Amino acid sequence: MPARDLKVGVFLPQGWRMDLADIRDPVEKFETMSRCAREAEEAGFDAVFAYDHFHTVPEPMLESVFECWTSMAALARDTKTIRLGQMVTCNSYRPPSLLAKMASCIDVMSHGRLILGIGAGWYQHEYEAYGYEYPDTPERLRMLRESLQVIKAMWTEDHAGFEGRHYQVRGAINEPKPVQKPYPPIWIGGAGEKVTLKLVAQYGDACNFNADVETVRHKLEVLREHCGTVGRDYDSVLKTVEFYTILGDRSEIDRVVRDTARRTAKDDDFVRAWHPLHGDAERIAEIIHEYAEIGIEYFIVNLPNAAEGGVITRFAEEVFPRLGLRIAS
């Protein structure tokens, strides 16, 4: 795949992965998140992404985590051109009719820059702590299937209707409709071969993976088979991966690993496994090209030290030219 076809987004420091733990003031924490969004915009990234979680990982700790969708609304006003996405919205946390309404409004607030990322949900501790039922995986996937239909109905019908086992919508009016037509792109997270990737073929505009090259290669072949079964053009599905990396030479990587280990109360080996794709710009570009060769078109980068400032810009300055991407002036 030609390098000019690649796009890169970046996760914002949001608190979920303990990336704001060195900042004490909650207001300063959010302003850091917002500043990083503007930094990414100025550096030429395609989009910024936030996680939809309430409790930190790798362990739940008494640490700030900014809620995803309220953050989307704030970032819609704090930025001007960069796209805004979630990786990914937990389907269980909001009724799909309400989620569709929220997404429509934020697409309007951002003048048409929203990406809707959505998945079936998985963080059981968080479900139970916040009082949500935690059905088994097949049931959560059935709920996701219904939600995707409700969301599309809310975005395209004047009086949306849907009668399902889990969700019912009866004459729901959703105005304003999204700016993007026919609606904002829907990115479905997850790699389950029997159900999730079939949902991508049926309802999604993009898939998202978090795995090594050979595993992703296999998942893409499964997706291709599902597309053939449901009559979907495989090439019309955007193929994306999450990319957990530390950019730098050995001493810089060691320093970021130590800092992240301190914040998360884990050891260095855990952190290196948590951000396995580390190296200098040449190495990072090589890894990206390995994924691009199997058909990945979009990379969402997580930089654990982004809150320091300048890290997002450095990634663009050093890695983008090696991908054939233009750096914003």
Number of C-alpha atoms within 10 A of each C-alpha: 13 11 17 11 13 19 19 21 24 25 27 26 31 28 24 26 21 26 27 27 23 13 14 11 12 15 10 12 23 21 12 21 25 20 19 25 27 18 18 27 22 19 21 23 26 18 22 26 25 26 24 23 23 20 25 20 14 14 14 15 13 9 18 22 25 22 17 20 19 12 16 24 18 15 23 23 12 13 19 14 16 22 23 27 27 22 24 23 25 20 23 20 16 11 15 24 25 14 20 24 20 18 24 25 21 26 27 18 19 23 17 21 22 29 24 22 28 24 22 24 22 16 13 12 13 16 19 11 10 11 8 13 11 17 14 9 12 11 13 17 20 15 20 24 20 18 26 23 17 25 23 19 20 29 25 15 14 14 14 20 16 18 11 13 9 12 15 18 17 10 13 16 17 22 12 12 22 27 19 16 11 11 20 21 18 21 27 28 27 19 22 14 16 11 16 22 26 21 21 24 27 17 18 22 19 19 25 27 20 16 14 13 18 12 12 22 17 13 18 22 13 18 25 19 17 22 22 13 12 11 11 17 11 17 10 12 20 17 22 25 23 18 27 21 19 28 25 19 12 11 9 14 18 15 12 20 23 18 18 23 18 16 15 21 14 14 13 17 11 16 20 21 11 14 16 14 17 21 18 17 22 13 15 23 17 14 16 23 20 14 21 21 14 16 17 26 23 23 23 23 21 20 23 26 19 22 22 14 13 14 19 28 21 15 22 23 18 17 22 22 14 18 22 13 19 15 16 13 6
